[in-house]
Amino acid sequence: MTAAPRSAPRAASSGTGIGPSFAPSSGGAPPPPPDGRSRKLVSPKPLARLLPLVRPYAPRLAVAALCLVVAGGAQLVFPQTVRHLLDAAFQQR
């Protein structure tokens, strides 16, 4: 006989039952470190080590970026097209 698998602890819910609940923050910025110093910015230089691995996929990344721009443009154009169609339909009455 096998024991039933344990489920992971559930995150606190905001009452909607959709996704985890996060405590509200004051202003959205993370609190300063306890020693009172400001946070040091992290350098992006370690990401340069990934360039040789990404370089063979540069054409695919360029096409993906272009597709994202086209999709964003389509999302902006669609409501304007519907507005013009509705305006034309109601002006004929």
N, CA, C and O of each residue as an XYZ file, in Angstrom:
372
protein
N       0.849     -1.172      0.000
C       0.000      0.000      0.000
C       0.896      1.237      0.000
O       1.849      1.318      0.775
N       0.587      2.202     -0.872
C       1.402      3.400     -0.955
C       0.663      4.553     -0.301
O      -0.565      4.629     -0.317
N       1.446      5.436      0.266
C       0.866      6.604      0.920
C       0.497      7.638     -0.140
O       1.137      7.723     -1.188
N      -0.521      8.408      0.137
C      -0.944      9.458     -0.781
C       0.142     10.527     -0.828
O       0.730     10.850      0.203
N       0.417     11.082     -2.009
C       1.458     12.116     -2.101
C       1.038     13.369     -1.354
O      -0.128     13.764     -1.352
N       2.012     13.969     -0.732
C       1.744     15.218     -0.012
C       1.658     16.364     -1.010
O       2.417     16.422     -1.978
N       0.751     17.248     -0.767
C       0.656     18.410     -1.644
C       1.497     19.531     -1.060
O       1.737     19.598      0.146
N       1.934     20.403     -1.944
C       2.750     21.537     -1.525
C       1.890     22.496     -0.712
O       0.681     22.582     -0.932
N       2.502     23.222      0.230
C       1.721     24.193      0.988
C       1.143     25.247      0.064
O       1.802     25.682     -0.881
N      -0.057     25.648      0.327
C      -0.737     26.624     -0.519
C      -0.372     28.031     -0.103
O      -0.186     28.322      1.079
N      -0.273     28.905     -1.103
C       0.011     30.309     -0.835
C      -1.247     30.964     -0.296
O      -2.365     30.539     -0.588
N      -1.046     32.000      0.492
C      -2.184     32.741      1.022
C      -2.959     33.354     -0.134
O      -2.366     33.854     -1.090
N      -4.252     33.317     -0.048
C      -5.083     33.809     -1.133
C      -5.675     35.157     -0.767
O      -5.888     35.457      0.407
N      -5.938     35.965     -1.782
C      -6.544     37.272     -1.558
C      -8.061     37.170     -1.477
O      -8.748     38.187     -1.384
N      -8.586     35.950     -1.512
C     -10.024     35.780     -1.421
C     -10.657     35.501     -2.765
O     -11.799     35.045     -2.816
N      -9.953     35.759     -3.856
C     -10.522     35.513     -5.170
C     -10.275     34.089     -5.624
O     -10.971     33.585     -6.506
N      -9.286     33.433     -5.025
C      -8.968     32.078     -5.414
C      -8.121     32.009     -6.676
O      -7.889     30.926     -7.214
N      -7.658     33.160     -7.151
C      -6.853     33.200     -8.366
C      -5.463     33.711     -7.995
O      -5.296     34.888     -7.675
N      -4.479     32.835     -8.037
C      -3.098     33.232     -7.816
C      -2.770     33.538     -6.373
O      -3.662     33.632     -5.529
N      -1.477     33.695     -6.088
C      -1.047     33.984     -4.725
C      -1.326     35.430     -4.366
O      -1.488     36.290     -5.233
N      -1.378     35.672     -3.087
C      -1.599     37.015     -2.591
C      -0.272     37.588     -2.134
O       0.512     36.895     -1.486
N      -0.016     38.814     -2.457
C       1.199     39.472     -2.038
C       0.838     40.621     -1.128
O      -0.132     41.339     -1.367
N       1.624     40.790     -0.087
C       1.363     41.872      0.856
C       1.554     43.204      0.147
O       2.494     43.359     -0.633
N       0.676     44.169      0.407
C       0.835     45.468     -0.238
C       2.106     46.135      0.250
O       2.463     46.031      1.423
N       2.786     46.821     -0.656
C       3.998     47.524     -0.286
C       3.741     49.013     -0.337
O       2.789     49.476     -0.966
N       4.591     49.746      0.326
C       4.437     51.197      0.334
C       5.252     51.777     -0.812
O       6.470     51.912     -0.691
N       4.616     52.119     -1.908
C       5.287     52.742     -3.026
C       5.851     51.777     -4.049
O       6.320     52.216     -5.099
N       5.823     50.494     -3.786
C       6.287     49.532     -4.753
C       7.782     49.286     -4.741
O       8.240     48.322     -5.354
N       8.559     50.115     -4.069
C      10.005     49.919     -4.031
C      10.367     48.989     -2.885
O       9.727     49.018     -1.834
N      11.393     48.159     -3.082
C      11.801     47.273     -1.994
C      12.395     48.087     -0.854
O      12.949     49.161     -1.086
N      12.290     47.596      0.359
C      12.841     48.347      1.490
C      14.366     48.400      1.400
O      14.982     47.510      0.812
N      14.980     49.438      1.978
C      16.443     49.525      1.936
C      17.057     48.418      2.782
O      16.402     47.881      3.675
N      18.314     48.073      2.503
C      18.976     47.057      3.313
C      19.039     47.491      4.774
O      19.011     48.687      5.066
N      19.124     46.528      5.694
C      19.087     46.880      7.110
C      20.254     47.750      7.566
O      20.127     48.451      8.570
N      21.382     47.728      6.866
C      22.524     48.530      7.310
C      22.413     49.991      6.870
O      23.295     50.789      7.187
N      21.354     50.359      6.148
C      21.098     51.747      5.794
C      21.737     52.193      4.492
O      21.460     53.299      4.028
N      22.594     51.360      3.880
C      23.210     51.749      2.613
C      22.217     51.577      1.476
O      21.281     50.783      1.573
N      22.424     52.326      0.396
C      21.551     52.162     -0.758
C      21.955     50.894     -1.506
O      23.076     50.409     -1.353
N      21.052     50.367     -2.303
C      21.326     49.144     -3.048
C      22.283     49.432     -4.187
O      22.140     50.430     -4.893
N      23.258     48.555     -4.364
C      24.223     48.699     -5.445
C      23.635     48.075     -6.708
O      23.075     46.979     -6.663
N      23.765     48.779     -7.835
C      23.285     48.250     -9.102
C      24.188     47.109     -9.556
O      25.407     47.161     -9.389
N      23.585     46.097    -10.120
C      24.333     44.946    -10.593
C      24.738     45.179    -12.041
O      23.938     45.656    -12.846
N      25.968     44.846    -12.368
C      26.484     45.040    -13.718
C      25.933     43.973    -14.664
O      25.822     42.809    -14.279
N      25.587     44.355    -15.900
C      25.127     43.353    -16.874
C      26.277     42.616    -17.561
O      26.030     41.800    -18.449
N      27.530     42.883    -17.173
C      28.681     42.260    -17.836
C      28.665     40.734    -17.799
O      29.083     40.118    -18.779
N      28.205     40.088    -16.724
C      28.183     38.617    -16.761
C      27.293     38.052    -17.870
O      27.492     36.916    -18.301
N      26.329     38.823    -18.327
C      25.484     38.356    -19.425
C      26.253     38.245    -20.735
O      25.827     37.534    -21.645
N      27.383     38.941    -20.840
C      28.192     38.877    -22.060
C      28.696     37.464    -22.312
O      28.967     37.102    -23.457
N      28.824     36.670    -21.273
C      29.261     35.282    -21.449
C      28.224     34.462    -22.199
O      28.556     33.421    -22.766
N      26.977     34.911    -22.213
C      25.920     34.179    -22.916
C      25.892     34.477    -24.414
O      25.293     33.723    -25.181
N      26.529     35.562    -24.836
C      26.477     35.953    -26.252
C      26.923     34.854    -27.203
O      26.252     34.635    -28.212
N      28.022     34.149    -26.938
C      28.397     33.082    -27.880
C      27.337     31.993    -27.998
O      27.211     31.366    -29.050
N      26.576     31.761    -26.935
C      25.532     30.746    -26.982
C      24.293     31.227    -27.725
O      23.573     30.426    -28.321
N      24.043     32.536    -27.693
C      22.845     33.115    -28.305
C      23.085     33.468    -29.772
O      22.143     33.507    -30.564
N      24.341     33.726    -30.134
C      24.660     34.209    -31.480
C      24.104     33.320    -32.596
O      23.628     33.862    -33.593
N      24.136     31.988    -32.488
C      23.568     31.181    -33.585
C      22.064     31.380    -33.769
O      21.521     31.083    -34.833
N      21.403     31.875    -32.745
C      19.952     32.063    -32.807
C      19.562     33.510    -33.085
O      18.389     33.863    -32.964
N      20.523     34.351    -33.455
C      20.251     35.768    -33.690
C      19.169     35.989    -34.747
O      18.293     36.829    -34.536
N      19.189     35.269    -35.882
C      18.111     35.494    -36.862
C      16.733     35.148    -36.294
O      15.761     35.863    -36.540
N      16.651     34.065    -35.542
C      15.359     33.703    -34.941
C      14.911     34.756    -33.938
O      13.729     35.093    -33.876
N      15.854     35.280    -33.150
C      15.508     36.321    -32.180
C      15.039     37.591    -32.887
O      14.122     38.263    -32.416
N      15.669     37.917    -34.016
C      15.255     39.099    -34.774
C      13.842     38.921    -35.321
O      13.036     39.849    -35.274
N      13.543     37.738    -35.838
C      12.191     37.468    -36.352
C      11.179     37.516    -35.203
O      10.079     38.045    -35.364
N      11.550     36.969    -34.058
C      10.643     36.990    -32.904
C      10.381     38.425    -32.455
O       9.247     38.773    -32.126
N      11.422     39.263    -32.437
C      11.246     40.668    -32.051
C      10.354     41.391    -33.054
O       9.502     42.191    -32.669
N      10.550     41.112    -34.331
C       9.704     41.721    -35.363
C       8.248     41.290    -35.186
O       7.335     42.107    -35.303
N       8.037     40.004    -34.902
C       6.675     39.513    -34.684
C       6.030     40.184    -33.477
O       4.835     40.479    -33.490
N       6.823     40.424    -32.433
C       6.285     41.121    -31.257
C       5.861     42.546    -31.605
O       4.822     43.020    -31.145
N       6.660     43.221    -32.412
C       6.313     44.592    -32.814
C       5.056     44.594    -33.677
O       4.180     45.439    -33.496
N       4.964     43.650    -34.616
C       3.774     43.566    -35.480
C       2.535     43.243    -34.639
O       1.474     43.830    -34.852
N       2.662     42.323    -33.693
C       1.518     41.972    -32.846
C       1.093     43.168    -31.996
O      -0.100     43.410    -31.810
N       2.055     43.903    -31.488
C       1.724     45.106    -30.714
C       1.016     46.139    -31.561
O       0.058     46.770    -31.114
N       1.486     46.313    -32.781
C       0.821     47.251    -33.696
C      -0.588     46.813    -34.033
O      -1.497     47.640    -34.114
N      -0.776     45.517    -34.229
C      -2.117     45.003    -34.535
C      -3.065     45.235    -33.363
O      -4.244     45.535    -33.555
N      -2.544     45.094    -32.162
C      -3.403     45.337    -30.999
C      -3.789     46.803    -30.887
O      -4.851     47.119    -30.352
N      -2.960     47.689    -31.374
C      -3.295     49.111    -31.342
C      -4.233     49.503    -32.479
O      -5.054     50.405    -32.318
N      -4.121     48.840    -33.617
C      -4.921     49.187    -34.788
C      -6.341     48.642    -34.678
O      -7.283     49.308    -35.107
N      -6.515     47.468    -34.121
C      -7.826     46.825    -34.093
C      -8.906     47.688    -33.431
O      -9.973     47.847    -34.025
N      -8.693     48.257    -32.234
C      -9.748     49.092    -31.647
C     -10.084     50.320    -32.503
O     -11.240     50.740    -32.561
N      -9.082     50.887    -33.158
C      -9.354     52.045    -34.006
C     -10.212     51.654    -35.211
O     -11.085     52.417    -35.625
N      -9.966     50.475    -35.771
C     -10.768     49.986    -36.889
C     -12.206     49.765    -36.456
O     -13.132     50.134    -37.179
N     -12.406     49.173    -35.297
C     -13.758     48.945    -34.781
C     -14.439     50.286    -34.533
O     -15.627     50.435    -34.819
N     -13.705     51.262    -34.006
C     -14.290     52.587    -33.761
C     -14.782     53.210    -35.064
O     -15.885     53.754    -35.117
N     -13.972     53.132    -36.108
C     -14.386     53.702    -37.394
C     -15.599     52.973    -37.959
O     -16.503     53.605    -38.505
N     -15.625     51.655    -37.834
C     -16.778     50.887    -38.320
C     -18.048     51.260    -37.553
O     -19.107     51.436    -38.155
N     -17.946     51.380    -36.231
C     -19.125     51.742    -35.442
C     -19.568     53.169    -35.729
O     -20.765     53.438    -35.834
N     -18.616     54.080    -35.856
C     -18.970     55.459    -36.180
C     -19.691     55.551    -37.523
O     -20.673     56.280    -37.663
N     -19.198     54.812    -38.495
C     -19.839     54.812    -39.812
C     -21.221     54.191    -39.742
O     -22.137     54.666    -40.414
N     -21.400     53.141    -38.947
C     -22.701     52.485    -38.848
C     -23.733     53.387    -38.191
O     -24.888     53.414    -38.615
N     -23.329     54.130    -37.157
C     -24.280     54.995    -36.450
C     -24.518     56.311    -37.152
O     -25.532     56.959    -36.894
N     -23.621     56.736    -38.035
C     -23.827     57.953    -38.782
C     -24.833     57.754    -39.906
O     -25.447     58.723    -40.352
N     -25.018     56.534    -40.374
C     -25.954     56.264    -41.448
C     -27.399     56.332    -40.961
O     -28.308     56.494    -41.776
N     -27.627     56.215    -39.690
C     -29.012     56.246    -39.169
C     -29.580     57.604    -39.120
O     -30.727     57.779    -38.708
